[in-house]
Amino acid sequence: MQPIVKFDRTLVTVLVDEVVHVMLELAAPPANPLERAPLDVVVVLDRSGSMAGEPLASVLSATAHLLRLAGPDDRLGVVAFDDTVQMVVPLADTDVDAAVQRVNTIHAGGSTNLSGGWLKALEMLTLQPRPDALRRIILLTDGHANAGLTGMNQLAPLVKTGHTQGVTTSFIGFSDGYDEELLAALADAGMGNDYWCDGPDQAAKVFADEFGGLASVVAQNVSVEITPSAGVAATAVLNEFPITELPNGVQVMMGDAYGGERRKLVAKFHLRPSTATGRVDVATLTVRWASTGGDLALHTVTVPVVVHAGDGGQTDPGASSEVTEEVLRLEVAKARREAREAAERGDHGEASTHFIRGARMASVLPMSEALVNELLADADDLQRGHWDATQAKRNFSRSRSTSKGRRTDYTAMPEQTEPPAGAQGPQDSQDPPDSQDPPDSQDPQGPQV
């Protein structure tokens, strides 16, 4: 992992409290398919009654395809759950055709015992461990957990215990009936990914991309410790990664890194006024990760964050427009998130205002026309009293995409190309470049801001 630090400014003014944004970009090395770690993966499928028909058929087909993607050293298991739990394919099974036949016998049933399905998968992965394997649970559900453990305060600690045992968990929300906030919190607890799969046609793609990303992991448990100096009055992380408070700063958990990708973390430092010109120590960034493939190795890299104080008015050669644009994208994502939260509370006026504010900020980004039109379309819908579950999940998922730098929504919805009639907002804007997909994802649309 190669850390690269960029600033929106490297010069501050003496005797003035200043704000500095710092972007840490982690460049992962290319993945070597000949040296990658073996995978132990258990797919956990919701077979509750709401999955009956085309949804379940598409998910079973996608699962069968996933079984065929596994390499000779990989092990894939399958668990199905409704109000009961069934181990459909054990990890030890190497007969793919027989495994596919068993998957195709799954039929829709009753309630949604999400915790039961997850626990069975954890049992499978911990009772038959391979010390050199990457272990992950991929759980797909279309509804709210209503059997077994059901609340976030019960489920999140449960999933976190899996991570402490070396098992990460990714969650896929299917269609528009699940709780996106719950699945996102559980994915953060399990240090995996969370996705929105809009409908049957996208099931195979999201499964293949999640498996492909796991197959290209080059670094596990990537974390960044931010230790601000005494000259910093306040520190904030603009991304939505899980954060742990430390005695002298914070630790940001960024999960696993895929080969060839660049993960970004943006921190905001509010500096106390400097009393003299010269060097200003802002913070220390400590990056830690475990490499995969070959012998396990733990790595630590320390990066100092330094700016300089002067009399003001000088040209700043160290300032990067990339950081300014990334901060703006994260602010647009925040406005989108706040709009969704207001809409879910039933405050359509406030939600519309947030969408319009986000559109105005987005309009100064390069190539932002489609994004601006999408935000204005949602603002216009809210002004007319319209808001539905699909809009809520699209906005939640695309905000997460921007914050985490990975695609999270798989939707067949056509892109908005014309601004809605009557919507008030910025004009003559362009569509911003999307955050980078993981290298395994080939969808040209990528994540949305």
C-alpha positions as CSV (number, residue, x, y, z in Angstrom):
1,M,0.0,0.0,0.0
2,Q,1.4,3.4,-1.0
3,P,0.1,6.3,1.0
4,I,-0.2,9.7,-0.8
5,V,-1.2,12.9,1.0
6,K,-2.7,15.9,-0.7
7,F,-4.0,19.2,0.7
8,D,-6.5,21.8,-0.3
9,R,-4.0,24.3,1.1
10,T,-0.5,24.0,2.5
11,L,-0.1,27.7,3.5
12,V,-2.0,29.3,6.4
13,T,-2.0,32.8,7.8
14,V,-0.3,33.7,11.0
15,L,-2.6,34.7,13.9
16,V,-5.7,33.4,12.0
17,D,-7.6,30.1,12.8
18,E,-7.6,28.2,9.6
19,V,-9.3,25.1,8.2
20,V,-7.2,22.6,6.2
21,H,-8.6,19.5,4.4
22,V,-6.2,16.6,3.9
23,M,-6.8,13.7,1.6
24,L,-5.0,10.4,2.2
25,E,-5.0,8.3,-0.9
26,L,-4.0,4.6,-0.5
27,A,-2.8,3.0,-3.7
28,A,-3.0,-0.8,-3.5
29,P,-0.6,-2.9,-5.6
30,P,-2.0,-5.0,-8.4
31,A,-3.5,-8.4,-7.5
32,N,-1.5,-11.5,-8.5
33,P,-4.1,-14.2,-9.3
34,L,-1.4,-16.9,-9.0
35,E,-0.6,-15.8,-5.4
36,R,-4.0,-14.9,-4.0
37,A,-5.2,-16.4,-0.8
38,P,-7.9,-19.2,-1.0
39,L,-11.4,-18.1,-0.2
40,D,-13.9,-19.6,2.2
41,V,-17.3,-18.0,1.5
42,V,-20.7,-18.8,2.8
43,V,-23.7,-17.3,0.9
44,V,-26.7,-16.8,3.1
45,L,-30.0,-16.5,1.3
46,D,-33.3,-15.1,2.5
47,R,-36.0,-17.5,1.4
48,S,-38.9,-15.8,3.3
49,G,-42.3,-15.6,1.7
50,S,-41.7,-12.1,0.1
51,M,-38.9,-13.7,-2.1
52,A,-41.3,-16.0,-3.8
53,G,-41.4,-16.1,-7.6
54,E,-38.9,-14.2,-9.8
55,P,-36.9,-12.7,-7.0
56,L,-35.9,-16.1,-5.5
57,A,-35.4,-17.7,-8.9
58,S,-33.0,-14.9,-9.9
59,V,-31.0,-15.2,-6.7
60,L,-30.7,-18.9,-7.0
61,S,-29.5,-18.6,-10.5
62,A,-26.9,-16.0,-9.3
63,T,-25.8,-18.3,-6.5
64,A,-25.4,-21.2,-9.0
65,H,-23.2,-18.9,-11.1
66,L,-21.2,-17.9,-8.1
67,L,-20.5,-21.6,-7.2
68,R,-19.1,-22.0,-10.7
69,L,-16.8,-19.0,-10.3
70,A,-14.9,-20.6,-7.4
71,G,-11.3,-21.6,-8.0
72,P,-9.9,-25.0,-7.2
73,D,-8.6,-23.9,-3.8
74,D,-11.8,-22.0,-2.9
75,R,-14.7,-23.4,-0.8
76,L,-18.2,-22.0,-1.1
77,G,-21.1,-22.9,1.2
78,V,-24.8,-21.9,1.0
79,V,-27.3,-21.4,3.8
80,A,-31.0,-20.6,3.4
81,F,-33.2,-19.0,6.0
82,D,-36.8,-18.0,6.7
83,D,-38.1,-18.6,10.2
84,T,-35.9,-21.8,10.1
85,V,-32.3,-22.2,8.9
86,Q,-31.0,-24.8,6.5
87,M,-27.4,-25.6,5.5
88,V,-27.9,-26.2,1.8
89,V,-24.3,-26.7,0.6
90,P,-21.5,-27.5,3.1
91,L,-18.1,-25.9,2.7
92,A,-16.4,-29.3,2.2
93,D,-18.5,-30.0,-0.9
94,T,-16.4,-29.9,-4.1
95,D,-19.1,-31.3,-6.6
96,V,-20.3,-28.1,-8.2
97,D,-23.1,-29.7,-10.2
98,A,-24.5,-31.4,-7.1
99,A,-24.2,-28.2,-5.2
100,V,-26.2,-26.3,-7.9
101,Q,-28.9,-29.0,-7.8
102,R,-29.3,-28.5,-4.0
103,V,-29.4,-24.7,-4.4
104,N,-32.2,-25.1,-6.9
105,T,-34.4,-27.0,-4.4
106,I,-34.6,-23.9,-2.1
107,H,-38.2,-22.6,-2.0
108,A,-39.8,-19.6,-0.4
109,G,-41.2,-20.0,3.2
110,G,-42.1,-17.9,6.2
111,S,-40.5,-15.2,8.3
112,T,-37.0,-13.6,8.3
113,N,-34.6,-15.1,10.8
114,L,-31.5,-13.1,9.6
115,S,-29.5,-13.8,12.8
116,G,-30.1,-17.5,12.5
117,G,-28.8,-17.7,9.0
118,W,-25.8,-15.6,9.8
119,L,-24.9,-17.7,12.9
120,K,-25.1,-20.9,10.8
121,A,-22.7,-19.4,8.3
122,L,-20.3,-18.4,11.1
123,E,-20.4,-21.9,12.5
124,M,-19.5,-23.3,9.1
125,L,-16.5,-21.0,8.7
126,T,-15.2,-21.3,12.3
127,L,-15.6,-25.1,12.7
128,Q,-13.6,-25.8,9.5
129,P,-11.0,-23.0,9.5
130,R,-8.1,-22.7,7.1
131,P,-5.5,-20.3,8.5
132,D,-4.4,-19.1,5.0
133,A,-8.0,-18.5,3.7
134,L,-10.0,-15.2,3.5
135,R,-13.3,-15.9,5.2
136,R,-16.5,-14.0,4.3
137,I,-20.2,-14.3,4.8
138,I,-22.4,-12.8,2.0
139,L,-26.0,-12.3,3.2
140,L,-28.8,-11.3,0.9
141,T,-32.2,-10.3,2.3
142,D,-35.3,-8.4,0.9
143,G,-37.0,-7.7,4.2
144,H,-36.8,-6.7,7.8
145,A,-35.5,-9.1,10.4
146,N,-38.6,-10.3,12.3
147,A,-37.5,-13.6,13.9
148,G,-34.6,-14.5,16.1
149,L,-32.5,-11.4,17.0
150,T,-34.0,-8.4,15.2
151,G,-32.7,-5.1,16.6
152,M,-29.5,-3.2,15.5
153,N,-28.3,-3.2,19.1
154,Q,-28.5,-7.0,19.1
155,L,-27.3,-7.8,15.5
156,A,-24.4,-5.4,15.2
157,P,-22.4,-6.7,18.2
158,L,-23.2,-10.2,16.9
159,V,-21.7,-9.5,13.5
160,K,-18.8,-7.7,15.1
161,T,-17.9,-10.9,17.0
162,G,-17.5,-12.6,13.6
163,H,-14.9,-10.1,12.6
164,T,-13.0,-10.6,15.8
165,Q,-12.8,-14.3,14.7
166,G,-11.5,-13.4,11.3
167,V,-14.8,-13.6,9.4
168,T,-16.0,-10.5,7.5
169,T,-19.6,-10.0,6.4
170,S,-21.1,-8.2,3.4
171,F,-24.8,-7.5,3.1
172,I,-27.0,-7.2,0.0
173,G,-30.4,-5.5,0.3
174,F,-32.7,-6.8,-2.4
175,S,-35.6,-4.7,-3.9
176,D,-37.2,-2.0,-1.7
177,G,-38.5,-3.7,1.4
178,Y,-35.4,-4.1,3.6
179,D,-33.9,-1.7,6.2
180,E,-30.9,0.0,4.5
181,E,-29.7,1.7,7.6
182,L,-29.6,-1.7,9.5
183,L,-27.7,-3.5,6.7
184,A,-25.2,-0.6,6.4
185,A,-24.5,-0.7,10.2
186,L,-24.1,-4.5,10.1
187,A,-21.7,-4.3,7.1
188,D,-19.6,-1.7,9.0
189,A,-19.6,-4.0,12.1
190,G,-18.5,-6.9,9.9
191,M,-16.0,-4.8,8.0
192,G,-17.6,-5.9,4.7
193,N,-19.6,-4.1,1.9
194,D,-23.2,-3.3,1.7
195,Y,-25.2,-3.1,-1.6
196,W,-28.6,-2.2,-2.9
197,C,-29.7,-4.7,-5.6
198,D,-32.7,-3.1,-7.2
199,G,-34.2,-6.2,-8.9
200,P,-33.8,-9.6,-10.3
201,D,-31.7,-8.6,-13.3
202,Q,-28.9,-7.3,-11.1
203,A,-28.5,-10.2,-8.7
204,A,-25.9,-12.0,-10.7
205,K,-23.8,-8.9,-11.2
206,V,-23.7,-7.9,-7.5
207,F,-22.8,-11.5,-6.5
208,A,-20.0,-11.7,-9.1
209,D,-18.6,-8.3,-8.2
210,E,-18.5,-9.1,-4.5
211,F,-16.8,-12.4,-5.1
212,G,-14.4,-10.8,-7.6
213,G,-13.5,-8.1,-5.2
214,L,-12.8,-10.7,-2.5
215,A,-10.7,-12.7,-4.9
216,S,-8.5,-9.6,-5.6
217,V,-7.9,-8.5,-2.0
218,V,-4.3,-7.5,-1.5
219,A,-4.5,-6.0,2.0
220,Q,-6.8,-6.8,4.9
221,N,-7.9,-4.7,7.9
222,V,-6.6,-1.4,6.5
223,S,-6.8,1.2,9.2
224,V,-5.7,4.8,9.6
225,E,-4.9,6.4,13.0
226,I,-5.2,10.2,13.0
227,T,-3.3,11.8,15.8
228,P,-3.7,15.6,15.7
229,S,-1.1,17.9,17.1
230,A,-1.6,20.4,19.9
231,G,-2.1,23.1,17.3
232,V,-5.4,21.5,16.1
233,A,-8.6,22.6,17.8
234,A,-10.9,20.1,16.1
235,T,-10.7,17.1,13.7
236,A,-13.4,15.6,11.6
237,V,-13.4,12.7,9.1
238,L,-15.7,13.4,6.1
239,N,-16.1,9.8,5.0
240,E,-18.5,7.3,6.6
241,F,-16.0,4.6,7.6
242,P,-16.3,3.1,11.1
243,I,-14.4,5.2,13.6
244,T,-13.0,4.3,17.0
245,E,-12.1,7.0,19.5
246,L,-8.5,6.8,20.8
247,P,-6.9,8.6,23.8
248,N,-5.0,10.9,21.4
249,G,-7.1,10.7,18.2
250,V,-9.2,8.4,16.2
251,Q,-8.8,5.1,14.3
252,V,-10.6,4.9,10.9
253,M,-11.3,1.3,9.7
254,M,-11.3,1.2,5.9
255,G,-11.7,-2.6,5.4
256,D,-9.9,-4.6,2.7
257,A,-8.2,-3.2,-0.3
258,Y,-8.6,-4.7,-3.8
259,G,-5.6,-5.0,-6.2
260,G,-5.0,-1.8,-8.1
261,E,-7.6,0.4,-6.4
262,R,-7.2,3.7,-4.6
263,R,-9.0,4.2,-1.3
264,K,-9.5,7.8,-0.2
265,L,-9.9,9.3,3.2
266,V,-10.6,13.0,3.8
267,A,-9.9,14.7,7.2
268,K,-10.8,18.2,8.2
269,F,-8.5,20.0,10.6
270,H,-9.5,23.3,12.4
271,L,-6.1,24.9,13.3
272,R,-5.5,27.2,16.2
273,P,-3.9,30.5,15.2
274,S,-0.1,30.1,14.7
275,T,1.9,32.8,16.5
276,A,4.9,32.6,14.2
277,T,5.8,31.9,10.6
278,G,7.2,28.6,9.5
279,R,6.4,24.9,9.9
280,V,3.0,23.9,11.4
281,D,2.7,20.3,12.5
282,V,-1.0,19.3,11.9
283,A,-1.2,15.6,12.6
284,T,0.4,12.2,12.2
285,L,-1.3,9.5,10.1
286,T,-0.5,5.9,10.9
287,V,-1.6,3.4,8.2
288,R,-1.7,-0.3,9.2
289,W,-2.7,-3.3,7.1
290,A,-2.0,-7.0,6.7
291,S,-0.9,-8.2,3.2
292,T,-2.4,-11.3,1.7
293,G,-0.9,-14.0,-0.5
294,G,2.3,-15.8,0.5
295,D,3.4,-15.3,4.1
296,L,1.1,-13.1,6.2
297,A,2.9,-9.8,6.9
298,L,1.8,-6.8,9.0
299,H,2.7,-3.3,7.8
300,T,2.8,0.1,9.4
301,V,3.5,3.4,7.6
302,T,3.6,6.7,9.4
303,V,2.9,9.9,7.4
304,P,3.4,13.4,8.9
305,V,0.9,16.1,8.0
306,V,2.6,19.5,7.8
307,V,1.6,23.0,6.5
308,H,3.4,26.3,6.7
309,A,2.3,29.6,8.3
310,G,3.0,32.9,6.6
311,D,1.8,36.5,6.3
312,G,-1.0,35.6,3.8
313,G,-1.5,36.4,0.2
314,Q,1.1,34.0,-1.2
315,T,0.5,31.6,-4.0
316,D,0.1,28.1,-2.6
317,P,2.0,25.6,-4.9
318,G,1.0,22.7,-2.7
319,A,-2.7,23.2,-3.0
320,S,-4.5,20.4,-4.9
321,S,-7.8,20.9,-6.8
322,E,-8.3,17.1,-6.4
323,V,-8.8,17.6,-2.6
324,T,-11.2,20.5,-3.2
325,E,-13.3,18.5,-5.6
326,E,-13.3,15.4,-3.3
327,V,-14.4,17.5,-0.3
328,L,-17.2,19.0,-2.5
329,R,-18.3,15.5,-3.6
330,L,-18.5,14.4,0.1
331,E,-20.5,17.5,0.9
332,V,-23.0,16.7,-1.9
333,A,-23.2,13.2,-0.5
334,K,-23.9,14.6,2.9
335,A,-26.7,16.8,1.5
336,R,-28.2,13.8,-0.2
337,R,-28.1,11.8,3.0
338,E,-29.7,14.7,5.0
339,A,-32.4,15.0,2.3
340,R,-33.2,11.3,2.6
341,E,-33.4,11.5,6.4
342,A,-35.7,14.5,6.3
343,A,-37.9,12.8,3.7
344,E,-38.1,9.6,5.8
345,R,-39.3,11.8,8.7
346,G,-42.0,13.2,6.5
347,D,-40.5,16.7,6.2
348,H,-40.6,17.0,2.4
349,G,-39.9,20.8,2.4
350,E,-36.6,20.4,4.3
351,A,-35.7,17.4,2.2
352,S,-36.3,19.3,-1.0
353,T,-34.1,22.1,0.3
354,H,-31.2,19.7,0.9
355,F,-31.5,18.2,-2.6
356,I,-31.4,21.7,-4.1
357,R,-28.4,22.7,-2.0
358,G,-26.7,19.5,-3.1
359,A,-27.4,20.3,-6.7
360,R,-26.0,23.7,-6.4
361,M,-22.8,22.4,-4.9
362,A,-22.6,19.6,-7.5
363,S,-23.0,22.1,-10.4
364,V,-19.4,23.4,-9.9
365,L,-17.9,19.9,-10.3
366,P,-16.7,18.9,-13.7
367,M,-19.2,16.8,-15.8
368,S,-22.1,17.1,-13.3
369,E,-25.2,17.5,-15.5
370,A,-26.7,14.1,-14.8
371,L,-26.1,14.3,-11.1
372,V,-27.6,17.8,-10.8
373,N,-30.6,16.7,-12.8
374,E,-31.1,13.6,-10.6
375,L,-31.0,15.7,-7.4
376,L,-33.4,18.3,-8.8
377,A,-35.8,15.6,-9.9
378,D,-35.9,14.3,-6.4
379,A,-36.4,17.8,-5.1
380,D,-39.3,18.3,-7.6
381,D,-40.9,15.0,-6.5
382,L,-40.8,16.1,-2.9
383,Q,-42.3,19.4,-3.7
384,R,-45.2,17.5,-5.3
385,G,-45.5,15.3,-2.2
386,H,-44.0,12.2,-3.8
387,W,-41.3,10.0,-2.1
388,D,-41.0,6.2,-2.2
389,A,-38.8,3.4,-0.9
390,T,-36.9,3.1,-4.2
391,Q,-35.9,6.8,-4.0
392,A,-34.8,6.4,-0.3
393,K,-32.6,3.4,-1.1
394,R,-31.1,4.9,-4.2
395,N,-30.1,8.1,-2.3
396,F,-28.8,6.2,0.7
397,S,-26.8,3.8,-1.5
398,R,-25.2,6.5,-3.7
399,S,-24.3,8.6,-0.6
400,R,-22.5,5.5,0.7
401,S,-20.8,4.9,-2.7
402,T,-19.3,8.4,-2.6
403,S,-18.2,8.2,1.0
404,K,-16.6,4.8,0.7
405,G,-15.3,5.0,-2.8
406,R,-17.0,1.7,-3.9
407,R,-20.1,1.0,-5.9
408,T,-23.1,0.0,-3.7
409,D,-26.2,0.2,-5.9
410,Y,-27.1,-2.1,-8.7
411,T,-30.1,-0.6,-10.4
412,A,-31.8,-0.9,-13.8
413,M,-33.4,2.6,-13.4
414,P,-32.7,4.8,-16.5
415,E,-30.5,7.8,-15.8
416,Q,-32.3,11.2,-15.7
417,T,-31.0,13.3,-18.6
418,E,-33.4,16.3,-18.5
419,P,-34.1,18.6,-15.6
420,P,-37.6,18.2,-14.2
421,A,-40.1,20.8,-15.1
422,G,-40.5,23.5,-12.4
423,A,-37.5,22.5,-10.4
424,Q,-35.5,25.4,-9.0
425,G,-31.7,25.0,-8.9
426,P,-28.4,25.5,-10.8
427,Q,-28.2,25.5,-14.5
428,D,-25.6,24.6,-17.1
429,S,-23.8,22.0,-15.1
430,Q,-22.0,18.8,-16.0
431,D,-21.9,15.3,-14.7
432,P,-19.1,14.5,-12.2
433,P,-16.9,11.6,-12.5
434,D,-18.0,8.7,-10.4
435,S,-16.0,7.2,-7.6
436,Q,-13.8,4.3,-8.7
437,D,-15.4,0.9,-8.8
438,P,-13.4,-1.9,-7.4
439,P,-11.3,-3.4,-10.2
440,D,-13.6,-6.4,-10.5
441,S,-16.6,-4.3,-11.3
442,Q,-17.0,-3.6,-15.0
443,D,-20.2,-1.7,-15.0
444,P,-19.6,1.6,-16.9
445,Q,-21.9,3.6,-14.7
446,G,-20.0,3.1,-11.4
447,P,-21.0,4.5,-8.1
448,Q,-23.1,7.7,-7.9
449,V,-22.4,10.8,-5.8
